[in-house]
Amino acid sequence: MARTWTRLHEHLGCPPGPLTFDMVRQATVDNLEETDDLDWKEMLPQPPRDGRWNEFAKDVAAMANTRGGLIIFGVQDKTTALKGIDPDEVNRQQYAQWIRNHVQPYLPDLDIFELTDGTKTVLVVDVPASEMAPHFVYGGATRDKEQQAAVVPYRDNDHTAWMAEHQIERAYRDRFARVGQAEEEIQRHIDFTTQTITAHTYTPSAWFLAVSRPQRPLRAVPTR
Protein backbone atom coordinates (compact mmCIF):
# COMPACT_ATOMS: atom_id res chain seq x y z
CA MET A 1 0.00 0.00 0.00
CA ALA A 2 1.58 3.25 -1.16
CA ARG A 3 2.14 5.98 1.36
CA THR A 4 -0.06 9.05 1.44
CA TRP A 5 2.69 11.42 2.58
CA THR A 6 6.00 11.75 0.77
CA ARG A 7 8.77 14.23 0.00
CA LEU A 8 6.64 15.52 -2.89
CA HIS A 9 3.63 16.14 -0.62
CA GLU A 10 5.82 18.14 1.75
CA HIS A 11 7.45 20.17 -1.03
CA LEU A 12 4.15 21.01 -2.75
CA GLY A 13 2.22 21.67 0.45
CA CYS A 14 -0.28 18.93 -0.40
CA PRO A 15 -2.40 17.21 2.25
CA PRO A 16 -1.93 13.48 2.75
CA GLY A 17 -3.30 11.52 -0.19
CA PRO A 18 -2.31 9.39 -3.18
CA LEU A 19 0.68 10.51 -5.23
CA THR A 20 -0.39 11.85 -8.66
CA PHE A 21 1.31 12.51 -11.98
CA ASP A 22 0.61 16.23 -11.62
CA MET A 23 2.53 16.24 -8.34
CA VAL A 24 5.51 14.59 -9.99
CA ARG A 25 5.37 17.03 -12.89
CA GLN A 26 5.21 20.07 -10.62
CA ALA A 27 8.14 18.78 -8.55
CA THR A 28 10.23 18.47 -11.72
CA VAL A 29 9.22 21.97 -12.82
CA ASP A 30 10.31 23.23 -9.39
CA ASN A 31 13.61 21.40 -9.85
CA LEU A 32 13.13 19.53 -6.59
CA GLU A 33 16.54 18.13 -5.69
CA GLU A 34 17.26 14.55 -4.75
CA THR A 35 17.74 13.71 -1.10
CA ASP A 36 17.87 10.60 1.07
CA ASP A 37 14.16 9.89 0.46
CA LEU A 38 13.86 10.96 -3.20
CA ASP A 39 15.79 9.52 -6.13
CA TRP A 40 15.18 10.59 -9.76
CA LYS A 41 16.06 8.03 -12.45
CA GLU A 42 15.90 8.68 -16.19
CA MET A 43 16.04 5.06 -17.39
CA LEU A 44 14.01 2.05 -16.29
CA PRO A 45 15.79 -0.57 -14.13
CA GLN A 46 18.31 -2.61 -16.11
CA PRO A 47 19.69 -6.10 -15.50
CA PRO A 48 23.25 -6.30 -14.16
CA ARG A 49 25.99 -6.57 -16.76
CA ASP A 50 29.62 -7.75 -16.56
CA GLY A 51 29.17 -9.00 -13.03
CA ARG A 52 28.12 -5.63 -11.63
CA TRP A 53 25.71 -5.22 -8.76
CA ASN A 54 22.02 -5.15 -9.56
CA GLU A 55 21.58 -1.38 -9.35
CA PHE A 56 17.83 -1.57 -8.82
CA ALA A 57 18.23 -3.91 -5.85
CA LYS A 58 20.99 -1.69 -4.46
CA ASP A 59 18.89 1.49 -4.74
CA VAL A 60 15.84 -0.12 -3.14
CA ALA A 61 17.86 -1.61 -0.26
CA ALA A 62 19.56 1.75 0.33
CA MET A 63 16.18 3.46 0.73
CA ALA A 64 14.88 0.72 3.04
CA ASN A 65 18.05 0.91 5.16
CA THR A 66 17.64 4.65 5.66
CA ARG A 67 14.10 5.94 6.17
CA GLY A 68 12.27 4.87 3.05
CA GLY A 69 11.39 7.07 0.11
CA LEU A 70 10.52 7.30 -3.56
CA ILE A 71 12.50 6.19 -6.60
CA ILE A 72 10.90 7.74 -9.67
CA PHE A 73 11.90 6.58 -13.15
CA GLY A 74 11.45 8.89 -16.13
CA VAL A 75 13.13 12.01 -14.72
CA GLN A 76 16.69 13.15 -15.33
CA ASP A 77 18.51 13.34 -12.01
CA LYS A 78 20.65 16.39 -12.85
CA THR A 79 18.11 18.63 -14.62
CA THR A 80 14.86 17.06 -13.27
CA ALA A 81 13.60 17.14 -16.86
CA LEU A 82 10.48 14.98 -17.15
CA LYS A 83 11.36 12.54 -19.94
CA GLY A 84 8.91 9.76 -19.17
CA ILE A 85 9.32 6.04 -19.76
CA ASP A 86 7.81 3.53 -22.18
CA PRO A 87 5.09 1.73 -20.19
CA ASP A 88 5.35 -1.27 -22.52
CA GLU A 89 8.89 -1.84 -21.24
CA VAL A 90 7.90 -1.94 -17.57
CA ASN A 91 8.27 -5.42 -16.06
CA ARG A 92 7.11 -5.39 -12.45
CA GLN A 93 7.48 -9.15 -12.13
CA GLN A 94 11.13 -8.95 -13.15
CA TYR A 95 11.81 -6.07 -10.76
CA ALA A 96 10.25 -7.99 -7.88
CA GLN A 97 12.35 -11.03 -8.81
CA TRP A 98 15.54 -8.97 -8.65
CA ILE A 99 14.63 -7.83 -5.14
CA ARG A 100 13.92 -11.42 -4.05
CA ASN A 101 17.18 -12.67 -5.55
CA HIS A 102 19.55 -9.92 -4.46
CA VAL A 103 18.24 -8.41 -1.19
CA GLN A 104 18.29 -10.14 2.19
CA PRO A 105 16.34 -10.21 4.40
CA TYR A 106 13.38 -10.06 2.06
CA LEU A 107 11.73 -6.67 1.57
CA PRO A 108 7.92 -6.85 1.77
CA ASP A 109 5.46 -4.01 1.17
CA LEU A 110 7.33 -2.61 -1.82
CA ASP A 111 4.95 -0.68 -4.09
CA ILE A 112 5.70 -0.33 -7.80
CA PHE A 113 3.18 1.58 -9.90
CA GLU A 114 2.88 3.84 -12.91
CA LEU A 115 1.52 7.37 -13.13
CA THR A 116 0.54 9.01 -16.41
CA ASP A 117 -1.21 12.00 -17.91
CA GLY A 118 -2.00 10.07 -21.06
CA THR A 119 1.05 11.43 -22.85
CA LYS A 120 3.97 10.72 -20.53
CA THR A 121 4.39 8.01 -17.93
CA VAL A 122 6.64 7.62 -14.91
CA LEU A 123 7.34 4.53 -12.83
CA VAL A 124 7.24 5.03 -9.07
CA VAL A 125 8.85 2.69 -6.56
CA ASP A 126 7.66 3.44 -3.05
CA VAL A 127 10.11 1.95 -0.55
CA PRO A 128 9.04 1.81 3.11
CA ALA A 129 11.54 2.24 5.92
CA SER A 130 12.19 -1.31 7.01
CA GLU A 131 11.75 -2.74 10.48
CA MET A 132 14.18 -5.48 9.43
CA ALA A 133 17.09 -3.24 8.38
CA PRO A 134 19.93 -3.72 7.66
CA HIS A 135 19.28 -5.30 4.26
CA PHE A 136 22.25 -6.75 2.40
CA VAL A 137 22.62 -6.70 -1.37
CA TYR A 138 24.17 -9.86 -2.80
CA GLY A 139 26.09 -10.02 -6.05
CA GLY A 140 29.23 -11.32 -7.69
CA ALA A 141 31.59 -10.89 -10.59
CA THR A 142 31.67 -13.15 -13.63
CA ARG A 143 35.28 -14.14 -13.00
CA ASP A 144 34.36 -15.33 -9.49
CA LYS A 145 31.86 -17.87 -10.85
CA GLU A 146 29.53 -18.79 -7.97
CA GLN A 147 31.29 -16.74 -5.31
CA GLN A 148 28.90 -14.21 -3.78
CA ALA A 149 29.64 -11.01 -1.87
CA ALA A 150 27.34 -8.86 0.23
CA VAL A 151 27.26 -5.15 1.00
CA VAL A 152 24.87 -2.87 2.86
CA PRO A 153 23.89 0.30 0.98
CA TYR A 154 22.20 3.35 2.47
CA ARG A 155 21.17 6.80 1.30
CA ASP A 156 23.53 9.64 2.19
CA ASN A 157 21.67 12.80 1.14
CA ASP A 158 21.35 12.53 -2.66
CA HIS A 159 23.54 9.49 -3.30
CA THR A 160 24.02 5.88 -2.26
CA ALA A 161 26.93 4.89 -0.02
CA TRP A 162 28.08 1.66 1.62
CA MET A 163 27.83 1.04 5.35
CA ALA A 164 31.05 0.56 7.25
CA GLU A 165 31.32 -2.26 9.79
CA HIS A 166 30.41 -0.03 12.75
CA GLN A 167 27.33 1.25 10.88
CA ILE A 168 26.19 -2.30 10.20
CA GLU A 169 26.66 -3.12 13.88
CA ARG A 170 24.54 -0.12 14.85
CA ALA A 171 21.85 -1.10 12.34
CA TYR A 172 21.62 -4.57 13.86
CA ARG A 173 21.41 -3.15 17.37
CA ASP A 174 18.61 -0.85 16.22
CA ARG A 175 16.75 -3.80 14.70
CA PHE A 176 16.99 -5.85 17.89
CA ALA A 177 15.85 -2.84 19.92
CA ARG A 178 12.79 -2.42 17.66
CA VAL A 179 11.90 -6.09 18.05
CA GLY A 180 12.27 -5.91 21.83
CA GLN A 181 10.16 -2.76 22.01
CA ALA A 182 7.46 -4.35 19.87
CA GLU A 183 7.28 -7.39 22.13
CA GLU A 184 7.06 -5.19 25.22
CA GLU A 185 4.27 -3.10 23.69
CA ILE A 186 2.27 -6.16 22.70
CA GLN A 187 2.64 -7.68 26.16
CA ARG A 188 1.54 -4.38 27.71
CA HIS A 189 -1.61 -4.38 25.56
CA ILE A 190 -2.33 -8.00 26.47
CA ASP A 191 -1.93 -7.29 30.19
CA PHE A 192 -4.14 -4.20 30.02
CA THR A 193 -6.87 -6.01 28.07
CA THR A 194 -6.76 -9.02 30.38
CA GLN A 195 -7.05 -6.84 33.49
CA THR A 196 -9.92 -4.86 31.98
CA ILE A 197 -11.86 -7.99 31.05
CA THR A 198 -11.21 -9.62 34.42
CA ALA A 199 -12.46 -6.54 36.27
CA HIS A 200 -15.80 -6.65 34.43
CA THR A 201 -16.38 -10.39 34.44
CA TYR A 202 -18.60 -11.70 37.25
CA THR A 203 -19.48 -15.15 35.96
CA PRO A 204 -17.24 -17.86 34.54
CA SER A 205 -16.55 -17.11 30.90
CA ALA A 206 -14.01 -17.66 28.16
CA TRP A 207 -12.25 -14.96 26.17
CA PHE A 208 -10.02 -14.96 23.12
CA LEU A 209 -7.54 -12.07 22.94
CA ALA A 210 -5.85 -10.94 19.73
CA VAL A 211 -3.39 -8.06 19.78
CA SER A 212 -1.55 -6.61 16.81
CA ARG A 213 1.03 -3.88 16.29
CA PRO A 214 1.55 -1.97 13.01
CA GLN A 215 4.90 -2.73 11.38
CA ARG A 216 4.72 0.26 9.04
CA PRO A 217 3.91 3.32 11.19
CA LEU A 218 3.00 6.67 9.74
CA ARG A 219 6.15 8.36 8.55
CA ALA A 220 7.28 11.58 10.15
CA VAL A 221 6.96 14.72 8.05
CA PRO A 222 10.19 15.04 6.05
CA THR A 223 12.34 18.09 6.54
CA ARG A 224 14.35 19.95 3.95
N, C-alpha and C positions, 0 to 999 in steps of 0.2 A: 504494500500500500504506500503510494507516494506521499511524501510529506506535504503539508499545507503551509509551511513557512520555510523559506529558503533565503539565501543571499540575495536573490533577485527581488523577493518580496520586500526585504529590508531596504534595499537600494531604491526601489520605486515607491516606497511608502504604501504598499498594497496590504490590505488586511489578509489574514490567513485564508487560504483557499487553493484550489488546484493551480498548478503552473500552466500558463498559456503561451501560445506562440507570440502573441503581441507583447507579452512581458519579456520574452527572450529578445525580440526585435528591438524593443526600446532600450534594453540593457546594452545591446551592441551599438546602437546609435549614441548612447551616453558614454561609450568606450569604457564600460565597467571593467576594471582590471581583474586579473586572476588573483586568487588568494588561496589559503589553505582549504577552503570549502567551495571553490569554483575553479573549474578547469575547462578552458575552451580548446576544442580540437577541430581542425579543419577536415581531416580525413576520417573515414570510418575505421574501426578497429581492424588491424591486419594480422595475419598469422605470423609467428616468429620465423625469421629467416637466418640461415648461417649460424644456427645454434644460439641466437640471441634470446634474451628473456622475452616472454610474452608481455608486450607493453600494456595491453589492455588489463591483464591480470595484475600487473604491477601497479597501474594507476588506481584500479579499484581497491586493492589491498591498502595502498597508501592512504586513501580517503578513509577507509574503515578503521585504520590504525590511528587516525588523528581525531577528527570529530564529525566525520561524515561530510557529505556535500554533493555537488552536482558536477558531472562530466557531460558537457554538451558538445556534440559532434555536428559540424557544419559551420563553424565560426573560426576564423583565423585568430590565433592566439596573440599575435603581435598587434594587429590593426583592429581586431574585433569586427572585421567585415563579415557580414552574414552571407556566406556562400551557399549554404544548404547542402544536402546530401541526396543521393539517389535512393528513394525508399525501396526500390526493387533490389538493391544490393544489401539491404539490412538482413542479417541472419541472427535473430535473437537466440535460437537454439544453439548455434555455434558459439556465440559469446558466453552463454551460460555454461557450455561444455568446457571452455577455456578456464573459467573460474573454478569449476569442479576439479579440473585436472591440475591446475597450477597453484591454487591457494589453499593453505591449510592453517587452522581448521576451516571447515566449510563456512561460506558466507551466505546465510539465508537472508530473506527479505530484501533482495536486490531488485529494484524496479527499473526496467528498460522499456521506454515507450517513445513514440514519435509525436511530434507536434508539427502542424502545417497550417498554412493560410491558403492552401489550394495551389499555390505557385511554388513556394519553397518549403522544404521540410528539414527539421533538425531531429537528431536522435538524442534523447536525454537518458542518462544513467544516474539514478538517484541512489546514492550509497549511504546507508545509515551508519552512524557511529556504532561500533560493535562492542557488545558486552564481552565477547570472547577474544578481543585483541590481547596480544599481538598475533597478526596473521602473517605467516611466512609465504613467500613466493618461491616456487620450486622450478628449476630449469637446468639446462646443461648445454654444453657445447658439442658439436658434431664429433670433434676429435676425441671426446671423452666417452664416446659410445653411450653406455647406460648409466654412467656416473652422474648423479644428481647433486646440485648444490642448492642451498636455501638462503634467502636474504629477507630482511624485514624492512619494507619501504614505509615512509611516512611523508606527509605534506609539510614542507617548510616554507611558509608563505605561498609564493606562486610556483614552486617547483617541488619535485620529488627528490628526497634524499634517502640514505640508508641508515638505519639505526645502528649505533655502536653497541658493544656488548653491555655497557652499563644502562643504556636506554632500553634494551630488551629486558634486562633484569627488572627495571622499574615497571615496564609494561606488564610483566608477569605478576609482580607484586600487586599492581593495581587490579588485575583481573581477579586474583584470589581474594582481594579485599571486597570487590563487588559481589562475588559469590557469597562470601561470609555475611555481608550486610543483607543480601537478599534472603538468606536463610533465617537470619535474626528477625527480619521484618515479617516474614511469613509466620514464624513461630509466635511473634507478638500478636498478630491478627488471630491466630488460632486460639491462643490463650484468652484474648479479650472476648472472642465469640463464645467460647466454651463457658466462661464465667457469666456472661450475659444470659445465655440460655439456662444455665443451672439456676441462676437467681430467679428466673421466672417459670420454673418448672416445679409443679407441686404434686404431680402424679408420675408414676413410672412411665417413661417414654423413651423412644429411640430417636437419635438425630444423626444425620449425615452432614459433615462439614466439608466444604470445598473452598479453598483459598487460593487465589492466584495473584501474581505480581507482574505488571507490565515489564517486558524486556526491552521495549523501545520507547522510552519516555519522551515527552514533548521536548524538543530541542530549545535550548536557550536562544534568545534573540542574538543574532550575530552582530559583532561590532566591527567598525571599519578599522 
